[in-house]
């Protein structure tokens, strides 16, 4: 993976871990949930989209792809916690990317993937 993507993923991953460890939500907290989508989940999925659709197709190693999905899922866990829901899910970054291309909206993607909040 190119250094450009590796550096961005490391930052997103580190922030997701720190956020998840310090998270003490007081549900429902829709404003904080949106912050997690805007600052973490959306950029993580966008990184994958950019790597796959940019000028050159970036190949992720197995470990890099695992980190990418773990980071995305950490952000989704933080998002869901803001609604009092514990996910501990393993959602596919590829599925999230496809939904993002279709919807152009990180919140819609999170709701479609997780069902949180219930509609």
C-alpha positions as CSV (number, residue, x, y, z in Angstrom):
1,X,0.0,0.0,0.0
2,X,1.3,3.5,-0.7
3,X,2.5,5.6,2.1
4,X,-0.3,8.1,1.5
5,X,-2.9,5.5,2.4
6,X,-0.9,3.8,5.1
7,X,-0.4,7.1,7.0
8,X,-4.1,8.1,6.8
9,X,-5.2,4.6,7.9
10,X,-2.8,4.7,10.8
11,X,-4.2,8.0,12.0
12,X,-7.8,6.8,11.6
13,X,-7.1,3.5,13.3
14,X,-5.3,5.2,16.3
15,X,-8.2,7.7,16.7
16,X,-10.8,4.9,16.5
17,X,-9.0,2.9,19.2
18,X,-8.6,5.9,21.5
19,X,-12.2,6.9,21.0
20,X,-13.5,3.4,21.6
21,X,-11.4,3.0,24.8
22,X,-12.6,6.4,26.2
23,X,-16.2,6.2,25.0
24,X,-18.8,6.7,27.8
25,X,-21.9,7.5,25.9
26,X,-25.1,8.9,27.3
27,X,-27.6,7.6,24.8
28,X,-29.2,8.8,22.7
29,X,-26.5,11.2,21.5
30,X,-27.2,11.8,17.9
31,X,-24.8,14.7,17.6
32,X,-21.8,12.6,18.8
33,X,-22.9,9.7,16.6
34,X,-22.8,12.0,13.6
35,X,-19.3,13.3,14.7
36,X,-18.1,9.7,14.7
37,X,-19.5,9.1,11.2
38,X,-18.1,12.4,9.8
39,X,-14.6,12.2,11.4
40,X,-14.0,8.5,11.4
41,X,-16.3,6.1,9.7
42,X,-16.8,8.2,6.5
43,X,-13.1,9.0,6.0
44,X,-12.2,5.3,6.5
45,X,-14.7,4.1,3.9
46,X,-13.7,7.0,1.6
47,X,-10.0,5.9,1.9
48,X,-11.0,2.4,0.7
49,X,-13.0,3.9,-2.2
50,X,-10.2,6.3,-3.2
51,X,-7.6,3.5,-3.1
52,X,-9.9,1.3,-5.3
53,X,-11.1,4.0,-7.8
54,X,-8.2,6.5,-7.9
55,X,-5.7,6.9,-10.6
56,X,-4.0,3.6,-9.6
57,X,-5.6,0.6,-8.0
58,X,-4.0,0.1,-4.6
59,X,-3.5,-3.4,-3.3
60,X,-3.9,-3.9,0.4
61,X,-1.9,-6.7,2.2
62,X,-4.0,-9.0,4.4
63,X,-2.9,-7.2,7.5
64,X,-3.6,-3.8,6.0
65,X,-7.1,-4.9,4.9
66,X,-7.8,-6.3,8.4
67,X,-6.7,-3.0,9.9
68,X,-9.0,-1.1,7.5
69,X,-12.0,-3.2,8.3
70,X,-11.3,-3.2,12.1
71,X,-11.0,0.6,12.0
72,X,-14.3,0.9,10.2
73,X,-16.0,-1.4,12.6
74,X,-14.5,0.4,15.6
75,X,-16.1,3.6,14.3
76,X,-19.4,1.8,13.8
77,X,-19.3,0.5,17.3
78,X,-18.8,4.0,18.7
79,X,-21.6,5.3,16.5
80,X,-24.0,2.6,17.7
81,X,-23.0,3.1,21.3
82,X,-24.4,6.6,21.0
83,X,-27.8,5.0,20.6
84,X,-27.3,2.5,23.4
85,X,-26.6,-0.4,21.0
86,X,-23.7,-2.8,21.4
87,X,-22.7,-4.1,17.9
88,X,-19.3,-5.7,18.1
89,X,-20.0,-6.4,14.4
90,X,-17.8,-7.3,11.5
91,X,-19.1,-5.4,8.6
92,X,-17.5,-5.4,5.2
93,X,-15.7,-2.3,4.1
94,X,-16.4,-3.4,0.5
95,X,-20.2,-3.4,1.3
96,X,-19.9,0.0,3.0
97,X,-18.0,1.4,0.0
98,X,-20.7,0.2,-2.4
99,X,-23.4,1.7,-0.3
100,X,-21.5,5.0,0.0
101,X,-21.2,5.1,-3.8
102,X,-24.9,4.6,-4.1
103,X,-26.1,6.9,-1.3
104,X,-23.3,9.5,-1.0
105,X,-24.1,9.7,2.7
106,X,-22.1,8.1,5.5
107,X,-25.2,8.2,7.9
108,X,-27.3,6.3,5.4
109,X,-24.5,3.7,5.1
110,X,-24.2,3.3,8.8
111,X,-28.0,2.9,9.2
112,X,-28.3,0.4,6.4
113,X,-25.4,-1.7,7.6
114,X,-26.2,-1.7,11.3
115,X,-29.9,-1.0,11.6
116,X,-29.1,1.7,14.2
117,X,-31.1,3.7,15.0
118,X,-34.1,1.6,14.4
119,X,-36.3,3.2,11.7
